[in-house]
Amino acid sequence: MKIRAEQLQGHLKKPLLPVYVISGDEPLLAQECADAIRIAARTQGFTERELFHFEGNPQHFDWNPLINESNSLSLFSDKKILEIRIPGSKPGDKGSKALAEICANPNPDNLLLIILSKLEKAAQNSKWMKTLEAAGAHIQVWPVDANQMPRWIDQRLRAANINANQEAVQVLADRVEGNLLAAVQEIEKLKLLAPQGAVDGTMMSSVVTDSARYNIFEFVDKILLGDAQSAARSLRGLENEGTDAIPLLWAITRELRILVKASERVASGEKSDWALKKSGVWEKRLPLFRGALKRLRPAHLRMLLRQAGAIDRGIKGMRKADIWDEMATLVLSFAGSQTLQPGNIKVLLQND
């Protein structure tokens, strides 16, 4: 079955299904859906969690550990969430068979949570996806476009018990330019700065412009502009201010994914501006992305996306890493530093 993201909370109040699939390229919404499922699962006795991360060529994936874990019965231990992440959204032939086998004989001691990036139409209609949907639920998350953004912000503000007028909502929508994570951060700030819960346009303007000396928006723009020295300085400033690495990596990865999609469309013959718009770039940000798209080759962009994935695994404790040093390498290479070529990054990834 398919469930809309806004229906998920109501669905999770019922007994859980054995399989949940989350797909989409909006990290914040996908993360919130996954968190909601994990919380509901814990309340229903799934107190352990095991992560399986499949990245790279699907033909090289080893599905045996997952199959063995899904078949094991826990006589004395707690029930477990088996979380599968496939950034490329393609399990391959072996993965499709493995998932079909697991769905055919679901283990009541396990809950399968599968997190994918955006699915192409062929993947949505594939046999393996239909098998997963028949065994459980599929939640697709979609980007919030410019027209939907004010309404989305208004709903979030109301959920936070903040009464903002239309002007205030529009100010915030214009400021974050489609960045949902940034919108949530500003709303969290408003909860502290507007204890009475009432916000007008003037107050919203003062809050959203009263940011740290080094902020994420300016930081990402410097990377897209190709200003490597300034971007590296901002990164160090954000680190010194105690900024969490996760939202920084999300912001960088979001822009990389947009550029990868746009580069693929350009390679297929589309004009760069049209390719960028179709990939989710707002009109006023086209010059920034246009310059980055011209500066960075598609292979380099894909390598940077792999590097971001390696850093993400380091943050989650799945590999040993000096997170901030690797972030600096990523930022410098993304910004076009001539001292960091794709070959150097490839060596780092091979040592992952």
Secondary structure, DSSP 4 states (H G I P E B T S, - for coil): -EEEGGGHHHHTTSPPPSEEEEE-S-HHHHHHHHHHHHHHHHHTTEEEEEEEE--S-GGG---HHHHHHHH---SSSPEEEEEEEETTS--HHHHHHHHHHHHHS--TTEEEEEEESPPPHHHHTSHHHHHHHHHSEEEE-----TTTHHHHHHHHHHHTT-EE-HHHHHHHHHHHTT-HHHHHHHHHHHHHH-TT-EE-HHHHHHHHH---SS-HHHHHHHHHHT-HHHHHHHHHHHHHTT--HHHHHHHHHHHHHHHHHHHHHHHTT--HHHHHHHTT--GGGHHHHHHHHHHS-HHHHHHHHHHHHHHHHHHTTSS---HHHHHHHHHHHHTT-TT--HHHHHHHHHT-
